[in-house]
Structures are given as C-alpha cells and as structure tokens.
Amino acid sequence: MKNNSYILLTFLFLSFAVNAQDKTVSPVDHVSTLVGTQSVHSLSNGNTYPAIARPWGMNFWSPQTGKMGDGWMYTYTAEKIRGFKQTHQPSPWINDYGQFSIMPVTGKIVYKEDERASWFSHKSEIAKPHYYSVYLADFDITTEITATERAAHFQITFPKNDQSSIVIDAFDKGSYIKIIPSENKIIGYTTKNSGGVPENFKNYFVLVFDKPFETKYTWNDKGLAKDQLEMKDDHSGAVVGFKTNKGEKVNVRVASSFISFEQAEQNLKAELKNMPFEKVVAESKNAWNTTLGKVKAEGGTDEQLNTFYSCLYRTVCFPQKLYELEASGKIVHYSPYNGKVLDGYMYGGTGFWDTFRALYPLLNLVYPSINREMQEALINDYKEGGFLPEWSSPGLRDCMVGNNSASIVAEAYLKGLRGYDINTLYDALQHGANNEGPNATGRKGVEYYNTLGYVPYDVKINENAARTLEYAYDDFAIWKLAKALNRPATEIAQYEKRMMNYKNLFNPEFKLMSGRNKDGSFTKNFNPFKWGDAFTEGNSWHYSWSVFHDIQGLINLMGGEKAFTDKLDEVFSLPPTFDDSYYGSVIHEIREMQIMNMGQYAHGNQPIQHVIYLYNYAGQPWKTQYWSREVMNRLYKPTPDGYCGDEDNGQTSAWYVFSSMGFYPVCPASDEYVLGAPLFKKVTVSLENGKQIVIKADKNSAENKYVQELKWNQKVYDKNYINHFDLQKGAELDFNMINAPNKNRGATKASYPYSYSK
C-alpha cells in the first residue's frame, strides 16, 4: 500500500511538473489584439483594431466588421464580418489608405459587402499579433491569417461545396483588378485613401492561390461580369471559385507595394518564399517574441502581464515601414510627398502631438536602432515635403497642433543616436520653428509667437494657448540640440529665450494658463473648465502643466511648492465639471474624463498624462506612487474596453509600459526619467548594447504601492529621477515597497528632477 501511494504521489508530482512546464508562456501569448476594440464614436475604449502584422510592418491585416470606408473597421460588439482587410489605418479619425479586402464564401455568388457578410462569435475567434482565426458561421468556413512585413498568408478551410468562392474587393474611389487563371493569380490596385497622398497614389496587390479557378468573375457596382478577367472602375473586384471537399484548405498568399506590380511580386517572393502556413506563423511568432521579449515582466498577476504585453504590442505597431526592398536588397520608397520612387527609408502613421510624450522615449530606450531608421526617414520627409510632418498618414495630414517633430528629432540625438545627417534635421527644425507650413506643419501663428511671445486668443487662430505652450517646449528641445551641435551663440540664445514663453500665458488671478489677447489682456470670462477654444481637446486644468522643461518655473509662478501641490491635488479632487460650448456637444474625450471618477484628470487624452509625475518636483513623490498605481489598476485592462480613451499609436500604451517599470519621461528632450513605483516584482530590459536594466521590487503587492527605499547597484539612491545614460551602462534598481508612504524620501530639492529654472 505504501509503495502504491509512493508511486501515485510520484506520478502526480511528475504530472504537475509537466503541466507547469507546458504552461510556460512567451510574451506574445500574453497579448490580446482585441484590447481596445469595444469603441464607438461617442466613447473610446481604445479605438483599436486587431492588427495581424509584424512589428512596424508596412501592411497590417484586420477582420472588417464596418462598412467600406468606415474608420471603425472592427468593433467588438459587431455581429458580422464583411471581409479581411489590408489596412494602414493609424486611427479611425485619420482613417485608412492602401486598403482592399478578401472574403471567402460558399453557395450562391455574393460580392456586395452586406450580402457576403457572415455571422461570427468571439468564442470561435483567436486574435494574436502573429495569428488570427475565426469561424464564418454563414458559410461554414474557418479563415486563418498570418503576416510578414509586406505580405500575408491566408489558410481557408472550406466545407464540401460545389461552389466555394473568394471575393476580392479593391474598394471604391478608383480601383483595378485582373484575374490571371494560368498562374492562379489575381493582381490589382486600390487608390482609396483619406488624404496625405499625391495624385498618382496606388497600392498594388498580388494574390496567388494554390488551387485553380473553376469560375471567374470581375465586378463593379453595376454587377457581375462572368469570365471577364479585367475590370477598372470606381469600385471594382473579383470572385474566383472552385469545388471543395470537407476540410479542404485553400492557401492564398498576398502582398502589396506602393511602387509597382513588379515590386508587389518581389515582396511576395522575398517574404513568403512558398513557406507552408505553419512556418509563417512560427516565424511571425518568433519575430514578436524577439521584439516584445526585450522587456521581460515577472511577478505580476495574469491580468497585469496580459495588460503589459498587450500595451507593449501596441507600442511597436506604429509608425509603419513604408519602404520596400528591391531584389538587390536596395531600400526604396514611394514618396507620399511628391509621388516619386526614391532611395532610402520612409515611415508613416503617427501623430507627434501624441507620441512625442512616451512612445518615442520608449523607442530611444529599448529600440533605438528602429528609431535611427525613423530619423533617416524624417530627413527624406523634409527633403521631399519641405517640412517635417506633425501627423503623417502616409504624408502630411492636417491634424492637431504643436511643432513636436522638434522633440522627436532632438531627443533621439541627445539620447545617443548617431549615424545619420543630424545637420539636415536641425535645418528642418529651424525651418519648422520659424515658418507656417501646410497641413499642421511648421507653426501656425509663428509671427505672433516670435514677436509677442505667445499666439493671441483674438486673432482667429484656434487652440492658441495650447500652441504657445507646445511651441515653448519645442523651443527647449531645439535649444538643447543647438547646444549639442555647437550652433552660433545668438541662435542658441534665441531658442533659450523663446522656451520661456510659457510664462506669458500664466493667469495670476486663477494661477492657471489661459488665452491672452493681442493687447496683452487675458480673456474675459475665463472658465478653466472650458474644453477646446484656447486649448486642444482639453481645458486649462489639463494644459496648465505643459511646461515639461521647467516645472520649477511653473512652481514659482504658482507661489511655491505647497501652492503647486495643492493645485495638483485639485486635479483629482474637483468634480468632472466641463463646458462643451466650444464644440457644441460632448466630444468623446470629455465623456471619457467624466466617467472615470478621477475628477479633472483626463488620462484618456495625452496633455495630462505626465501630471501624476509632477509631485516629484515638489517633495511629494509618494503621491506619484499612489496615483500611478491607481491609474494602472483602474484605467487599463486586457479587455476589449481596456483603455480609457484613444490608444493613439502607442502613446497611451507607452505610458503604461513606462509606469509599470517605475519611471516616466516627463521631459523627453532631457536625459532623465522621473520615478514612480514599479508594478511588477521584476522587470528586465535588455538593451541593444548588450547591457540590462533589472528592476526589482520583491515586496510589491496591491497594498505595497509605496517606495520605502531605492537602491541602485546595491547603493541607496535618494533622487526622484534616473539618468538615461546611467541606465545605458546597465543597472540594477531595487525598490523596497511598503504599504504606507515614506514622506521623507525624495522630499528635498537635491532629489528633484531637471527643471531649466533649477
């Protein structure tokens, strides 16, 4: 009996060990691409879609539940899928370009998007970055997708059917399609876009099937054309069909190019190489694990790990690579600025108003080599477009305010990136800082700003206070870069003076920033709760803290540290009052603030996302520790409604990634990160130089959210910031976490982060 018991226990132990080993998961296994997809026009929970892609890949793919042209291409609450769409959409508000779709069907030939739509369920859907699968119930079809940077592989499992078909929709606004039966191939192009492209813009695509076509149709909005192999119209498409047996898998390999049909063929040949579907899936999974594995989080709950890696996934999606490789390996791109095919890198699909804050700092810390490519691409942007973009998709888009390309360029160089023409980029910054360009480039109101020191409220330039505050920080970034490049003293002094222009908007009556008239008077009937008007998608409570480079100067204006921290406290203690009269209705950003139960703190939009970290500049870092944990716990989830506003091309995700590591880049163009408190027991960042940053917090828990002590390489460290270049040497940060605030640590001025006035 004892022997039998021993054998049973041994068996159970070995089974447990094997099961535990089987449960080992890789970073990509923690990712759900459905996070943020439960969004509508009036309330964003992310405004994302489930992108099947490679990190920074040129082409993404997504199931399409929305109608053609709908920016909300996939919403979690939808019941039907209309197709599987190649997409480059960075945001539903910016919408898409280079788009077409594929949809398998059975039975009667259907091609219109409403007729071909099929019911589906999330219970029969798998959504990962490297692999997507869904069951199309109306057609008894399972569709699987995996992707490379410029190509994708579909594996479609059909039932037994005499008429199984695949519909290709090249979309409206001008498209072309051609069926080539002898090669089991379809080629075509789409011109559909949402702006930011030259007149000759086309996205050329090629599809190769592993099964001959028995039926062939092209179509337009007038109807089907049987055995007509070519169609060019406002809206064109194709349907090819064949008999299938139960469980038969049809493979479709697809790639596209912004350059030519020949380059699309080259992209297909180079990236898929006739590999079986499973091998492409495995390679894609490995690519994601390599990229996401640069940051290893341990010692959190499953929910926290899933949130972390789902956020990290979003940070490495945009901007997308818009360059292609010729057969010789030469890097070329179609220019979205002048319509020519030129040498070198090109990226597109990001708004710097959002992403300068944390997304680009994350690239500079963890993925600097990819940002080096992006800096080279910015040189091409400037040469081909005349200005650096502020919002690119794929070229210049008229969206948002500021001149934040200055931060993107300056930060990269100041944090050590080299090997590209920084002098041309500096010329681009000078040009943008002193001229008003097309489509949000340069600086709107630049003459007022350079002479008066602010953009006036009463000269019919919208969002003038926001522009002034952002220009001042951008001038700081240029000043820092100018010094690093040993520019002339008078030039350096000019930007040093302008970066203090933020002071011109400080309204001493309210101790907040407000619009200011041309004659120097502040606006009458100032309401700090009024959204828009002088500000961008926010109010004075959100924008008054946008002095990233000189928080000490802001503290001085507000009357000292106590007045400053009292004002910070009010952000969270005030009710979520708002005035929407500028917009005429409640925009989604207002609603997202209102419902989060954090007062005036509007984390769902970017201007205020750094504010939690400002307590470090005034001797109360423990409040940063408290509020950062509150935001991470309450406003981020690994669920379809997991964000508290627009995800915005990795910015809102990058906030979480940084904050969960325990620090945040309040002033990106400085070389410091401001401390918070880590979320996990351990995070390891593997740097590209071979060094590691190891962040330990062994006692971390839901209750232990405060920092009692921090040790850097076993030595007590009492600063409220950490230095980028010190981290680059390799570092071990050991946080001793407790359940009550240590109000003495970091409370003296010697511990405060960088401020110009300090």
N, C-alpha and C positions, 0 to 999 in steps of 0.2 A: 504493500500500500504506500509506504514511504517512497519507494522507487518510482511508482506511478505518479505520485504527487510531484516528485522532483522533475520527472520528465515533462509533466503538464506545465509546471512553472517555467521550466526552461523554454518550452515551446512558446508559451505566452510572452516571455521576455524577448525571445528572438523575433516573434511576430511584431511586437511593439517596436523593436529596433528597426525592422524592415519598413514598417509603416511610417515611422518617424523619418526615415531616410527618404521614403517616397514623397513625403510632404515637403521636402526641401524645395523652395520656390526661388525662381530667379526674379530680378527686378521687373521684367515685363509682365510676369504673372500677376503682379500687384496692380497692373494698370487696367482700368476700365475706360474705354474711349467714349462711353455713354455719359460720363460725368459732364454735367452742364447742358445736356440736350433737352431738358424739360423747360424750355423757354418759349415765351411768346412776346409779341411786340410790346406789350404793356408791362411786362415783368421778366427781366432776365435772370435766369439761374445759371448763367454762363454764356449762353448764345453760342454754343459749340456744336460741332457735328462729329460723328465717329470717323475720323480720318484713318484710312488704311494707307500706310505710307512707309517711308524711311525717314530718319532724322534729316530735316531740312530738305527733303526731296522735292524735285521740280513738280511732280504730279502727285496729287492725293486722289483717293477714291472714297466715295461715301454712298451708302444707300440713300435714295432720294424719296422722301415722302411728300415733299411740297411740289407745287406745280412748277413748270419750266419758268425760270426767271425769279422765282421766289427765293429771297435771301435766306429764309428759314427752310433750308433744303431738307433737313431731317429734324423732326420734333418727336420727343419720346412718347407723347400722347397720341400720335398718329396711329391709324389702324391699317393703312395700306402703303406698300412700296410701289413706286411708279417706274423705278429703274435703278441702275447703279451708275453713278455719275463721276466722271473725271472732273476734279474741281481744283481751283486755286484760290478759293474764297477765304480771305482773312477774317471777315466779319460780315454778318448779314446786312449791316448798314452800308458797307462798302460794296457788297455783292461780288459777283464772280466774273471770270473770264476764262477762255480756253476750255470750254465745257462741252461735253457730249455724254450720252448715256447708252447703256446696254441693258436689255431686259429679256430674259428667257420666258417663253410662254408655251402652252400646249393647246391643241384643238384649233378652233377657228382662228384664222389670221387676224390678229388685232395689233394695231400700231399706235393709235391715239393714246395719250398718256392716261386718260381716265379709264379707257377700255382695257388697257393692258395692266392696270394696277391690280395688285394681289393683296389679300389679307395676310398679315403675319402676326407673330406673337414674340414678345421678348423672351418667352420661355423656350423658344426654339431659335434663339439668336445668340451667337458668340461674337463679341466685339472687342478685339485686341488690336494694337497697332500693327502687328505683323500678319494678322489673320482675321477674316470676318466670314461668318457663315450664317445663313438664315434659310428658313423653310418658307417657300411661297405656296401658301395653302391652296389657292385657287387653281394652281397648275400642277400641284404635287411635285414641285421641283425644289431641290436644295442648291443654293448658289454659294460657292466659296470663293474668296478673293484673297490674294496676297500681292505684294507690290515690291518693286525696286524703286530707284530714284526717278526714273523716267518711263517705266514700263509697269505692267501688271499682268498677272496670270489668273484667269478665271477657270474654275473647275465646276462644271454644272452637271448635276446628277438628275437625269430625266426619268420619268416613268415609261412604261411600254406605251407607245403612241405612234400613230401613223403620220401625225403632223406636229412634230416638235419644232419650235422656231426660236430664233434670236432676233430681237428688234434692236437696230441701231438708230438712235435719234441724234442727228447733228445740230438740232435746235434751230431757232429762227434768227432773224437779222442777217441772213446770208450764209448759206452752207452748201456743201457739195459732197456727193458720195458716189462711189463706183465699186461695183462687185466684179471681182476677177475670179471666176469659177475654176479656171485651170490651176490656180495656185491656192485655192481655198482661202481667198483673201478679200478683204474689203479695205479700201482707202477712202479718205475724205478729209474735209477740213471744216472747221467752225469759225465764224468770225464774231460770235456773240460775246459781248463784253459789257462792262459798266462804266467805261471811261478809262482815261490814262493810257490810251494806245494810239499809234499812228494809223493813217487810213489803210495802210497795206497789212494790217494785223491779221494773221491767220494762225490757228492751231491745227497743224496737220496730224492726222492719225492713221494708224495702220492696225488692222486686226487679222490675225492668222488663226484659222481653225484646224483642228486635227481630224475633221470629218467633212467629206464632200457635201456640197449643197445639192439637194434634190429639187427644191423650189427656190425661186429667186424673185424678189420684188424690190423695186425702189418706190418711194412715196413722197408726196408733198401734202400740203393742206387740202388739195383737191381730191386726193385719193391714192389708191394703189396702182402701180403700173407693173403688171406681171411680165417677167423676162426682159424688162427694160433695165439694163445694167448700170445706167448712169443717170444721175439727177442733180441739177443745180437749180436752186430756187431760194426764196426767202427762208423756207423751212423744209429741209429735205431729210430723208432717212432711207433705211433699207430693212428688209426682212429676208432672212435665209432660213430654209427649213430642211428637215430630214426625218426619216423614221428612226425611232429609238426603241431599244429594249429596256425592260425594267432594270433600273440601277445603272444604266449606261452613263458613263461620264464623258462629257464633251469638254475639251480644253480649248480655251480662247486666249491667245497671247496678244497683248495690245500695248502699243507705245505711241507717243506723240512727240512733236517737235514744233517749236515756234519758227523754225528755219525753212524746212522743206520736207517733201515726202521722203526724199532720199535720206535725210538726217533722221527722220522717224524710223525708217528701216534700220539705220545704223544703231539707233538707241535700242531697238528691239533685239537686234542681233548681239549687241555688246552686253546687254544686261540680263537677258533670259537664256541665251545660248542653248535653247531647246531642253533646258533642265526640266525634270519632272516637277509637278506641282509641289510635292512634299519637300523637295530640296530647296525650292524657292522660299517656302515657308520657313524652313530651318535656317536658311541664310539671313532672312529678314529678322527672325527672332534673335539670332546671334548679333546682328547689327544693332538692334535695340538694346539688348543686354550689355553690349560693349559701351554704348553711349550712356545709358541710364546707370550702368554699374560704376561710373566714375564717382558716384556718390552712394555710399552704402549706409543705409539706416538700419539700426538694430535696437531691440529693446523697447518697442512700442506695441500698441495693440494692433490687431489686424486692420481695424478701421483707419488708424493713423498711418500705417505703412501703405495701405491702399490709396489713401489720400495723397501721401507724399509722392509716390511714384506716378500716380495719375497727374499730379501737378507737374512733376519733372518732365513727363512726356510732353505736356503742352509747351513747356519752355523750349523744347528743341524741335518744334514744328516750323515756326516762322522766324525770320523771313525764309522764303523758299529759294532754292538754287534755280536761277533762270538761265544758267549757262549749260552748254552741251559739249560733248567731246566728239570730234571728228575721228575717223578710222585711224588716223595717225596719232591720236591722243591729244591733238591740239585743242585748246579750250577756246570756244567761240560762243557768241550770244547774239540773239536778235535784240536790237535796241528798242525798248519801249518809248524812247525819246525821239529818235529820228528815223526809225524803220529800217535801218541798215543792219547787215550781219557783220559783226566786228569781233576782233580778238579780245579775249580776257573774260574776267568774271562778271556776273550780273546776279543780283538778288532782288527780290521784290516781295511785298506783302507785309508791311509793318508800319505802324504809326509811331513816330518817335515821341510824340506827346505822351503816349502811354509807356513805351518800352525803355526810354532812357533811364527810368527810375530804378528798376531792379533787373529787368531782363538782360540788358547789355552788361551791367556789372556781373551777372552770373556767368555770361559768356566769357568775360575777361578773366574770371577766377577759374572756371572749370574747363571751358572750351575755347581757349584763346586762339588756337590755330584756325578755327572756323570763323572767328571774328576778324582775323587777319585777312581771310578771303573777302569778308564783307567790306573791310576798309578798302581793299583794292577795287571792289565793285563800286564803292562810293566815288572813287576817282573817275570811273567810267560814267557814272551818273552825271557828275559835274561836267565832264568834257562833252557829253552827248546832249545833256539837257540844259546846260547853262546855270543851273542851281543844284544844290544838294536837295534831295527830296525830304519833305517832312512827313508825308504819307505816300507810300508807293504801292500801287496795285494795278498793273505792274509798273506803270510810270507814275507821273505826278497826279495826285488826286487832291481836290480842294476840300480839305477836311482838317479840323482842329486848328489850334493856334500855337504860337511859340516858334522858336528857331533852334529846336533841340537837337538838330544834327550837330550843333556845336559841342554838346555834351558827348554824343556818340563818338565823334572824332577825337576830341581832346582826351577823354577818359582812356580810350584804347592805347594811345601813345603814352600817356602819363603812367599807365599801369604796365608798361614794358613791351608793348607790341612793336615790332620793327620789321624791316624788310619790304617796305612799300614807300611810295612817294608822299611823305608827310607834308612836304612843302607845297605840293599842289593842293592837298587837302586843306592846308592852312589858308591858301589863297581862296579856296572855296568858302571857308568860314568868314574871311574878311568880306568877300563879295556878298554873302548872305546877310551879314550883320549890318550892312550899310546900304542895302537896296531892297526894294519891294519886288518880289517876283510873282510869277503866275502860280495859280493853284496852291496857295498856302505856303509857297516857298519864300525865302527871304524874310523880311519883317514888314508887315502891314503897319502903317503909321510911323515908319522909321524916321522921317524928318522931324516929327513932333518929339519922338523919343530922344533923338540925338541933340535936340536944341532945348526942349523944356525939361527933359529928364523923365518924361512919362508920356504915355499915349492918352490924350484927353478924353474925357467922358462925352463931351458935347461937340464932337467933330464927325459924328456919324461913322465911327469905327466901333463895331461891336466887340464886346468882351475885352475892353481896353485895359482894365486893371489886371486881368489875367495875362494879357500880352506883356504888360510892363514888368510884372513880377518874373515871368519866364525869361524875358529878354535880359533882365539883370543877372539871373543865374547863368544864362548862356554867355554873357559877357565875362563872368567869372571863369567859365571854362576856357574861353578864348584867352583871357589874361594868363591863366596857368600855362596853357600851351605856348603862348607867345614868349613867356619867360624861359620855358624849357628849350625853345628854338633860338634863344638869344636874338629876338627881334629888336628893332630900334627902341630906345627908351621912351620916346614920345608915343610910339604906338602902344607899348605896354601900359603906359600911364593912362592913355585914353580909355582902355577897357577897364582898368582898375577904378577909374572914376565912374564909369557907367554902371559897374556892377553894384554900386551903392544906390542906384536909382530907386530901389525898392522903398527907401525911406520917404520918397516923395508921395507915396500913397498911404502912409500911415496916418489915420484919422485920430488925433489925440482925444477927441470927445468920446469916441467909442473904444479906443485902444484896439482898433482893428483896421484892416486895409479897406479902402473904399475908392470909388471912382473920383476923379478930380477934374474940374473944368479947365479949359484953356487959360482962363484968367487967374488960375491958382486956387479958386474956391473949391471946397468939397461939395459934392452933390447934396442938394436939399432933400429932405425926407428920406435920408439913408436908412435902409432896412437891411440889417445884416443877415436876415433870413430869406432874402430875395434871391432866387436862383437865376442864373443867366445874367443878362443885362451887362454889368461890368465884368462878370466872371464867366467861366466856361464850365457848363454842366455842374455847377456848384454855387455856393454862396460865400459870403465873406468869412463865415466860420470855417469854411474848408480851405480857402485860398490864403488867409492871412498868415499862414505858417510856411508859405512857399518862398522861404529865404534860406534855401538849403546850405548856402555857403557862409552864412553869417547869422547863425541863431543867437549868438551873443549880442549882436547888434539889435536884433528883434527884442531880446530880453531887456536891453537898455531902453528901447523905445516904450516898452510896456510898463516900465517902472521898477524893474528888478526881478529877481528870481521868484519871490513869493507872488507878485502880481502875475508873472508869467505862468507859473504852475497853477495858480487859481484859475486863470483863463483856460489853460489846458483842461483842468478838471471840468469846467463848464461845458466843454465839447461833449462830454459823456453824460453830464447831469441835466442839461437842458432837455426839454421835451422836443420831439422831432417836428417842431413847427416849420412851416415852409410857406413861401409866397411864390406861386407859379404864374404870376400875371405876365411875365416876360414871354412865356411860352404859350399862354392861353389855355393850358391844360396841364395835367400832371404827367410829366415825362417819366419814363421808367426809372431813371436814376433817382428821382425824388421818391418814388414809391419804394424803391429798394432801401433807401435810408429809413423811411418812415416805419417799415415793418420789422426792422432788425432789433429794436429795443436797445439801442445804444446811443440814444439822444441824437445829437447832431453829427455823430461820427458816421460818415458815409463810405464805408470800406468798398462798396460796390463800384466806386469810381476812383480814379487814380490820384487826384490832387491831395487827398488827405492821408494816403496810405503810409506816409512816413511819420505822421504826427505822434503816434504812440511812442516812438523812439526819442522824442524831444525832451522827455523828463531827464534823460541822461545829461543834458546841458545845464541843468538847474538843480542838481543834487538830489534827485528823487528817482534813481534808476529802478527802484523796486516797483514803481507804478508802471514802468515799461514792461517789466517782467509779468505783472498781473494782466495788463491789457493785451499783451501779445498772446498770452495763453488763452485768454477769453476769446479773442478773435479766431485763433486757430481751432479751438474746440467748438465754437458756436457757429461760425460762418463758413466753414469748409467741411464737406463730407464727400465720401467716394460714391456719390449717388447721382442720379440724373438731375436733381435740383441742388447739386453740391456746391455751387458758387453763390455769392450774394450780389451778383451783378455781372456785367460783361467780363469774360475772362481776358479778352483783349491781347491776343497774340503772345501770350506767355507772361505778361506783366503781373496779373493778379496771382498766377501760379508761382512766379518767381518770388513774390512776397512770402508765400508760404514756405517755399524751399529754404530761403534765407532765414526766415524767422524760426523755423523748426531746427535749424543748425545753431541758432542762438545769436545771430547778428544780422545787421541790415545796412545797406549803402545809402544812408540819408543824403550824403553829398557825393554823387558818383564821380565827379571830377577831382575829388580829393583822393588820398590814398588810404582812407580809413573806413572801417565798418563800425557802426555803433552797436553796442552789446544789448542783447535782450536776455533770454533764457532758453536753452535748448529744450526741445520736446521729447527727444529720444534719449535712451541711456547711452547710446553710442552712435556717432556718425563718422565715417571715414571718407575723406575727399582725396581721391588720387589725382594729383596734379600732373600736367603734361611734362613737367621737368623731372618726373620720377619721384618727387617728394610726396609726403602725405600730410594732411591735416587730420588729426584724430581728436574728436570732440567727445569727451566722456562726461557722463552725469549719472553715475551708478545709482544714486538715491532718487532719481527722477520718478515722479508719480503724479497722479492727478492732484494730490494735496501738496506735494513738494514742488511748488512752482516758482519759488524764490531762490535767489543765489546768496548763499551764506559766504562763500569764498570761491575765488577762481585762482587756479594755479596754471601757469604757462611753463611747460617743460619742468615741472616739479617746483617751481618758484612762485610764491604768492604774487599775484598780479592785481593791482588795485585800480587800473584805468577802466573807463567806461567805453573804450573803443579798442580795436585791434588794427594793426597796420597790414596792408596788403603785401608789402614786400617782406615783412617778417613772416607772414604765413607762407610765402613762396619758398622760404628756407626749410619748410617742414616744421610742424608744430604739434604739440600735444596740449590741448586745453582741457583742464579737469575742473568741472563745475561741481561744487558741493551744494546740493539742493536741499532746502528745508521748507517747512510748511508755514513760516511766518517771515515777513520782510526783515531783512537786515538793513536798517535805515542809516547805518554808519558807512557801509561800503559804497564807494563812489560818490560820496557826498561833498567832497572838497573840489575846488576849482582845478587843482592839479590833475584830477581824474577826468575832466570834461573833454569831449571830442573837439575837433578842429572847428573854429569859427574865425573868419577873417578879422573881426574886431578883437579877438582874444590874442 
